[in-house]
Amino acid sequence: MSSIVPETLDAMAGYLANSFLEDPMNKAQMEGISKKEKLMRANARIAIKHASNIDALYLLDNDPRAIMVAYDTINNSKIRDAWTNIKTIVATFTSVNLKELVKLIKNMKVLVKVLDFKWPQEFVKGRHYRMKIISIDESLRGTGAFRRLITPAIEYSDREQIPMVLETHNPSNVGLYEHFGFKLVKTISSPKTPIQQYCMIRKPMTTPENTIKPKLK
């Protein structure tokens, strides 16, 4: 996606922040934090800018209410990821007071036990398609926006014959993704928290276009 104008970035950050606040993991992380919206909006802005810089940001019909962040790992940069993480930490420090920062760190010490981004290494060797965020605003739910947003990513993965991976902390999302061919391969839990991480993989479908036909003798 080309550079984002400030007005569009603000709108996207607002919708994405609202989506973040619905997530069980983020709800638990933000427990005891007074300025949840401010912090989530700051984190959303960073996530959007990073996704745009690596061509991983997709909008449905240029509508900021329907956002997807996803990418082929062949194009991923660990250095950029690390820099984005640093900026997120800085944004967190500047969005909360000292007392809330201590509370946030305390929350994360528990939640980190069910937060694993390296789990795909256990199931996938090499290149794959990483689904990071799909956010559909409440005003678009039930309109088919989710299907229209995710379908091009599925078609790309099938065409390239690479698996798709994602994790979610919302149990209601598991059935939704299963409807699109994803399978739950691992659930990460801890006795310290009711929050669980659901790890899902979708294997590529073989289509006539990517099937190698035997040569006739």
Residue pairs with C-beta under 8 A, 6 or more apart in sequence:
1 51
1 52
1 55
1 57
1 58
1 59
3 52
4 12
4 48
4 49
4 52
8 64
9 45
9 48
9 49
11 64
12 44
12 48
12 59
12 64
12 67
13 41
13 44
13 45
13 48
14 41
14 44
15 64
15 65
15 67
15 135
15 137
16 44
16 47
16 48
16 67
16 133
16 135
17 37
17 40
17 41
17 43
17 44
18 40
18 137
19 67
19 135
19 136
19 137
20 26
20 40
20 43
20 44
21 27
21 30
21 36
21 37
21 40
22 170
23 169
23 170
24 169
24 170
24 171
24 195
25 111
25 114
25 115
25 169
25 195
25 197
26 40
28 107
28 110
28 111
28 193
28 195
29 104
29 107
29 108
29 111
30 36
30 39
30 40
30 104
30 107
31 103
31 107
32 100
32 103
32 104
32 107
33 39
33 96
33 100
33 103
33 104
34 100
35 95
35 96
35 100
38 95
39 91
39 92
39 95
39 96
42 91
42 92
42 94
42 95
43 88
43 91
43 92
46 84
46 87
46 88
46 91
47 69
47 84
47 88
47 133
48 57
48 67
48 69
50 80
50 81
50 84
51 57
51 69
51 71
51 132
51 133
53 80
54 71
54 75
54 76
54 77
54 80
55 71
55 75
56 69
56 70
56 71
56 75
56 132
57 67
57 68
57 69
58 67
58 68
58 69
58 70
58 149
58 152
58 153
59 66
59 67
59 68
60 66
60 68
60 145
60 148
60 149
63 140
65 136
65 137
65 139
65 140
65 145
66 135
66 136
66 137
66 140
66 145
66 146
66 149
67 133
67 134
67 135
68 131
68 133
68 134
68 135
68 149
68 150
68 153
69 132
69 133
69 134
70 129
70 130
70 131
70 132
70 133
70 134
70 153
71 129
71 130
71 132
72 127
72 128
72 129
72 130
72 156
72 160
72 162
73 127
73 128
73 129
73 130
74 127
76 130
92 101
92 104
93 101
96 104
110 190
110 192
110 193
111 193
111 195
113 188
113 190
113 192
113 193
114 169
114 188
114 189
114 190
114 193
114 195
114 196
114 197
115 197
116 167
116 188
116 197
116 199
117 167
119 167
119 186
119 188
119 197
119 199
120 128
120 130
120 165
120 199
120 201
122 186
123 165
123 185
123 186
123 199
123 201
124 163
124 165
124 201
127 162
128 162
128 163
128 164
128 165
129 153
129 156
129 157
129 160
129 162
129 163
129 164
129 165
130 164
130 165
130 166
131 153
131 164
131 165
131 166
132 166
134 146
134 149
134 150
136 145
136 146
136 149
146 176
147 180
150 180
153 164
154 164
154 180
154 181
154 202
157 163
157 164
157 202
157 204
158 204
158 205
158 206
158 207
158 210
159 207
159 209
159 210
160 204
161 204
161 206
161 210
162 204
163 201
163 202
163 203
163 204
164 182
164 201
164 202
164 204
165 199
165 200
165 201
165 202
166 177
166 182
166 199
166 200
167 197
167 198
167 199
167 200
168 174
168 177
168 197
168 198
168 200
169 195
169 196
169 197
169 198
171 196
171 198
173 198
174 184
174 198
174 200
177 200
177 202
178 184
178 200
180 202
181 202
181 203
181 205
182 200
182 201
182 202
183 200
183 201
183 202
183 203
184 198
184 199
184 200
185 199
185 200
185 201
186 198
186 199
187 196
187 197
187 198
187 199
188 196
188 197
188 199
189 196
189 197
